[in-house]
Amino acid sequence: MGDGVVPAVLNALSGTGIKVTIALPNELLSSAAHH
């Protein structure tokens, strides 16, 4: 996973709204933990 994941997730959040926030919480937390 590189920097491309962040804009992809942001685009998904913008497109689908809260459903993505619920679907990918572990991805976001994991990504934040690596920073």
Stockholm file with secondary structure:
# STOCKHOLM 1.0

chainA/1-35         MGDGVVPAVLNALSGTGIKVTIALPNELLSSAAHH
#=GR chainA/1-35 SS CCTTHHHHHHHHHHHHTHHHHHHSHHHHHHHHHHC
#=GC SS_cons        CCTTHHHHHHHHHHHHTHHHHHHSHHHHHHHHHHC
//
